[in-house]
Amino acid sequence: MSLPRKSPLVHTRSAHNPAPIWQSEAVRAGAFIFTSAKLATDWVSAIAPEAQADQQFPHFGCPSERQTEYILRSLAQTLEQAGSTLDRVIKAHVFLLDSAQFPGFDRVWKRYFPNPPTRTTVGADGLLIPGALLEISLIAVASDSGITPQPAKSDAPRPLTKKVEAIRAGDFVFTSGQLAHDAVAGVPPEAAGAGHQVDLAKQTTYTLNNMVRSLAAAGAEPTDVVKAQALLLNTREQEQFLPAWHDAALGTPSLAVTGIGSLLVTGTIIEIDLTAYTGTDLRLPVQRGPHGPEAVGCGELVFSAGIYPGFDTGELPAECVVHEAYPYYSSAISLQTEWVLQRLDAALREVGSDLAHIAKAQVFLTDLSDFALFDAVWRKHFQTPPARSVVKASPLPVEGARIAIEVIALTA
């Protein structure tokens, strides 16, 4: 196994009102900086006073605008402290509590990003802070990395909002999340079933065909894809998605299939985003699951699949079930978090990393009331916390599964 030159993780954790949960505000891994998801909270009030609507002037600025403004100002400060800037952001993940809040968010976004990054924007089933309307996390290129982000434009349907299809950053290409729409009339006939019925397989194929064009514009081949997110309105329908996914022959990526609350285009039921690697240091595990590798190493980074209990067998593992004779000695979320983290550690080690080298984690909980017990297990595994995002997901593909985690790690 050929490993690149080692570089340490660098964590950013502010001494001024840091989050009272176990996460860093940002982590640098090689040339890239990953932020935790930011909500419009100062960790004193639920929603920071300056992010709240002014009751004296209720028609001057909508709530989503004020929260977006607060979040982006805070993220700009975090990136500056970590060694980058907003104009070097290459990827954003945005979770909206209600997709109806999108116009207010987007008006502020356009002001902050005249040259926009790639972006995936979906509706979450819930956020951790009462009153929060959205959360945002970013991936940026470090200012001293020597990498100049290069936006790409293909002949695929144009995004309707301020984002680009794909950005190349060194050997990596990050895409925006894409849906099965033509940017004119919504879902086109070729992405619909008979009688214009919703068809997950056809939406998947249509979306991936467009994404291949976006990758090509950024200098990447379909076989260069190393990571994929499939965001479904109903994960129990993943068996309709998987055949179309495998037919696309997108290399050997780690795959995360996650349930979300809503999408921005009426009639669409899946959003997909991809990460590609065009370098020569590709590391794949010997064993691969039914949906692909559990982790892929490429250069200084490692990308995991979405790991949830039973993701490989379709059934909840026995180790994740609370013993009926001892219902108060453990909890389902504690057992499941432990199982997922052990499985992630094993997958990362196969391709040259481990839990201690995680830079960013995306955590999906089916019940946000599980958060405190999840966080207690999390703390035991991370002496120095990675950046992290936590949102409520719709039900996972396996009955009884309560948590899914996907990570980006630094090669050890």
Residue pairs with C-beta under 8 A, 6 or more apart in sequence:
1 283
1 352
2 281
2 283
3 281
3 283
3 352
3 411
4 281
4 299
4 300
4 411
6 411
6 412
7 29
7 30
7 300
7 410
9 27
9 28
9 29
9 357
9 359
9 384
9 410
10 27
10 28
10 82
10 83
11 24
11 26
11 27
11 384
11 385
11 386
12 24
12 25
12 26
12 27
12 28
12 78
12 81
12 82
13 24
13 25
13 385
14 25
14 78
14 81
17 42
17 43
17 44
18 25
18 43
19 25
19 36
19 43
20 43
21 375
22 375
22 378
22 379
22 382
22 385
23 36
23 385
23 386
23 387
23 388
24 36
24 384
24 385
24 386
24 387
24 388
25 35
25 36
25 78
25 81
25 82
25 387
26 33
26 34
26 35
26 36
26 78
26 79
26 81
26 82
26 387
27 33
27 34
27 82
27 359
27 360
27 386
27 387
28 34
28 82
28 83
28 142
28 359
29 300
29 301
29 357
29 359
29 360
29 408
29 409
29 410
30 145
30 299
30 300
30 301
30 410
31 141
31 142
31 145
31 146
31 147
31 169
31 170
31 300
32 139
32 140
32 141
32 142
32 145
32 169
32 301
32 359
33 79
33 82
33 83
33 84
33 139
33 140
33 141
33 142
34 137
34 138
34 139
34 359
34 360
34 386
34 387
34 408
35 75
35 78
35 79
35 82
35 137
35 138
35 139
35 140
35 387
36 137
36 360
36 387
36 388
36 389
37 93
37 95
37 135
37 136
37 137
37 388
37 389
37 390
37 391
38 71
38 74
38 75
38 78
38 135
38 136
38 137
39 67
39 71
39 127
39 128
39 129
39 132
39 134
39 135
40 47
40 48
40 51
40 66
40 67
40 68
40 70
40 71
40 129
40 132
40 133
40 134
41 47
41 48
41 51
41 129
41 132
42 48
42 49
46 129
46 130
46 131
46 132
47 67
47 129
47 131
47 132
48 70
50 66
50 70
51 66
51 67
51 69
51 70
51 71
52 63
52 66
53 61
53 62
53 63
53 66
54 60
54 61
62 104
63 101
63 104
63 133
64 96
64 101
64 102
64 103
64 104
64 105
64 133
64 134
65 104
65 105
65 107
65 108
67 132
67 133
67 134
68 104
68 105
68 108
68 109
68 134
68 136
69 108
71 134
71 135
71 136
72 86
72 108
72 109
72 112
72 136
75 86
75 136
75 138
76 85
76 86
76 112
79 85
79 86
79 88
79 89
79 138
79 140
82 140
82 142
83 142
83 143
83 144
84 140
84 141
84 142
84 143
85 140
85 143
86 112
86 113
86 140
87 115
88 140
88 141
88 142
88 143
88 149
89 113
89 117
89 138
89 139
89 140
90 117
90 118
90 139
90 140
90 141
90 149
90 167
90 169
90 174
91 117
91 118
91 119
91 120
91 138
91 139
91 167
91 174
92 117
92 118
92 119
92 120
92 136
92 137
92 138
92 139
93 119
93 120
93 136
93 137
93 138
93 362
93 389
94 105
94 119
94 120
94 121
94 122
94 134
94 135
94 136
95 122
95 123
95 124
95 127
95 134
95 135
95 260
95 389
95 391
96 102
96 105
96 121
96 122
96 123
96 124
96 133
96 134
96 262
97 123
97 124
97 126
97 127
97 132
97 133
97 134
98 123
98 133
98 262
99 123
99 262
99 263
99 264
101 133
101 134
102 121
102 264
105 134
106 161
106 162
109 116
109 162
110 116
110 162
113 162
115 151
116 162
116 163
116 164
117 138
117 149
117 163
117 164
117 167
118 163
118 164
118 165
118 166
118 167
118 174
118 175
118 176
118 273
119 163
119 176
119 177
120 176
120 177
120 229
120 231
120 271
120 273
121 177
121 264
122 177
122 231
122 260
122 261
122 262
122 263
122 264
122 271
123 260
123 261
123 262
123 263
123 264
124 135
124 260
124 261
124 391
124 392
124 393
125 259
125 260
125 261
125 391
125 392
125 393
125 394
126 261
126 368
126 391
126 392
127 133
127 134
127 135
127 391
127 392
128 368
128 371
128 390
128 391
135 389
135 391
137 360
137 387
137 389
139 174
139 360
141 147
141 149
141 169
141 170
145 170
147 169
147 170
149 167
149 168
149 169
150 167
150 168
150 169
150 218
151 164
151 166
151 167
152 164
152 165
152 166
152 167
152 168
152 173
152 214
152 217
152 218
152 219
153 164
153 165
153 217
154 165
154 166
154 210
154 213
154 214
154 216
154 217
155 213
156 165
156 178
156 210
156 211
156 213
156 214
157 181
157 182
157 183
157 184
157 210
158 183
159 165
159 176
159 183
160 183
163 176
164 176
165 175
165 176
165 178
165 214
165 217
165 218
166 173
166 174
166 175
166 176
166 214
166 215
166 217
166 218
166 220
167 173
167 174
167 218
168 218
168 219
168 220
170 299
171 277
171 278
171 279
171 298
171 299
172 275
172 276
172 277
172 278
172 298
172 299
172 301
173 215
173 218
173 219
173 220
173 224
173 275
173 276
173 277
173 278
174 273
174 275
175 211
175 214
175 215
175 273
175 274
175 275
175 276
176 214
176 273
177 229
177 231
177 271
177 272
177 273
178 207
178 210
178 211
178 214
178 271
178 272
178 273
179 203
179 207
179 263
179 264
179 265
179 268
179 270
179 271
180 187
180 188
180 191
180 202
180 203
180 204
180 206
180 207
180 268
180 270
181 187
181 188
181 191
181 265
181 267
181 268
182 188
186 265
186 266
186 267
187 203
187 265
187 267
187 268
188 206
189 196
190 202
190 206
191 199
191 202
191 203
191 205
191 206
191 207
192 198
192 199
192 202
192 267
193 199
193 202
198 267
198 269
200 232
200 237
200 240
200 241
200 244
200 269
200 270
201 240
201 241
201 243
201 244
202 244
203 268
203 269
203 270
204 230
204 241
204 244
204 245
204 248
204 270
204 272
205 244
205 247
205 248
207 270
207 271
207 272
208 244
208 245
208 248
208 250
208 272
211 272
211 274
212 222
212 248
215 221
215 222
215 224
215 225
215 274
215 276
218 276
219 278
220 276
220 278
221 276
221 278
222 248
222 249
222 250
222 251
223 249
223 250
223 251
224 251
224 276
224 277
224 278
225 250
225 251
225 253
225 274
225 275
225 276
226 251
226 252
226 253
226 254
226 275
226 276
226 277
226 282
226 296
226 298
226 303
227 253
227 254
227 256
227 274
227 275
227 296
227 303
228 245
228 250
228 253
228 254
228 255
228 256
228 272
228 273
228 274
228 275
229 256
229 258
229 272
229 273
229 274
229 306
229 406
230 238
230 241
230 245
230 255
230 256
230 257
230 258
230 270
230 271
230 272
231 258
231 259
231 260
231 263
231 270
231 271
231 272
231 273
232 238
232 241
232 257
232 258
232 259
232 260
232 269
232 270
233 259
233 260
233 261
233 262
233 263
233 269
233 270
233 394
234 259
234 269
234 394
235 257
235 258
235 259
235 394
235 395
235 396
235 397
236 395
236 397
237 269
238 257
238 397
241 257
241 270
242 291
245 255
250 274
251 276
252 284
252 288
252 292
252 293
252 296
253 274
253 275
253 292
253 293
253 296
253 303
254 292
254 293
254 294
254 295
254 296
254 303
254 304
254 305
254 406
255 291
255 292
255 305
255 306
256 305
256 306
256 362
256 404
256 406
257 291
257 306
257 397
258 306
258 364
258 393
258 396
258 404
259 364
259 393
259 394
259 395
259 396
260 271
260 393
260 394
261 392
261 394
263 269
263 270
263 271
275 303
277 298
277 299
279 298
279 299
281 297
281 298
281 299
282 296
282 297
282 298
283 296
283 297
283 298
283 302
283 351
283 352
284 293
284 296
284 297
284 351
285 293
285 294
285 295
285 347
285 350
285 351
286 350
287 350
288 294
289 305
289 311
289 312
290 312
291 305
291 311
292 305
293 305
293 347
293 351
294 304
294 305
294 307
294 343
294 347
294 350
295 302
295 303
295 304
295 305
295 344
295 347
295 348
295 350
295 351
295 353
296 302
296 303
296 351
297 351
297 352
297 353
297 411
299 411
300 410
300 411
301 408
301 409
301 410
301 411
302 348
302 351
302 352
302 353
302 357
302 408
302 409
302 410
302 411
303 406
303 407
303 408
304 344
304 347
304 348
304 405
304 406
304 407
304 408
304 409
305 311
305 347
305 406
306 364
306 404
306 405
306 406
307 340
307 343
307 344
307 347
307 404
307 405
307 406
308 336
308 340
308 364
308 396
308 397
308 398
308 401
308 403
308 404
308 405
309 316
309 317
309 320
309 336
309 339
309 340
309 398
309 400
309 401
309 402
309 403
310 316
310 317
310 320
310 398
310 400
310 401
311 397
311 398
311 401
311 404
314 397
314 398
315 398
316 398
316 399
316 400
316 401
317 339
319 335
319 339
320 332
320 335
320 336
320 339
320 400
320 401
321 332
321 335
321 400
322 330
322 331
322 332
322 335
323 329
323 330
331 373
332 400
332 402
333 365
333 367
333 370
333 373
333 374
333 402
333 403
334 373
334 374
334 376
334 377
336 401
336 402
336 403
337 373
337 374
337 377
337 378
337 403
338 377
340 403
340 404
340 405
341 355
341 377
341 378
341 381
341 405
344 355
344 405
344 407
345 354
345 355
348 354
348 355
348 357
348 358
348 407
348 409
352 411
352 412
353 409
353 410
353 411
353 412
354 409
354 412
355 381
355 382
356 382
356 383
356 412
357 409
357 410
357 411
357 412
358 382
358 386
358 407
358 408
358 409
358 410
359 386
359 387
359 407
359 408
359 409
359 410
360 386
360 387
360 388
360 389
360 407
360 408
361 386
361 387
361 388
361 389
361 405
361 406
361 407
362 388
362 389
362 405
362 406
362 407
363 374
363 388
363 389
363 390
363 391
363 403
363 404
363 405
364 390
364 391
364 392
364 393
364 396
364 403
364 404
364 405
365 371
365 374
365 390
365 391
365 392
365 393
365 402
365 403
366 392
366 393
366 394
366 395
366 396
366 401
366 402
366 403
367 392
367 402
368 392
370 402
370 403
371 390
374 403
378 385
379 385
386 407
393 404
396 402
396 404
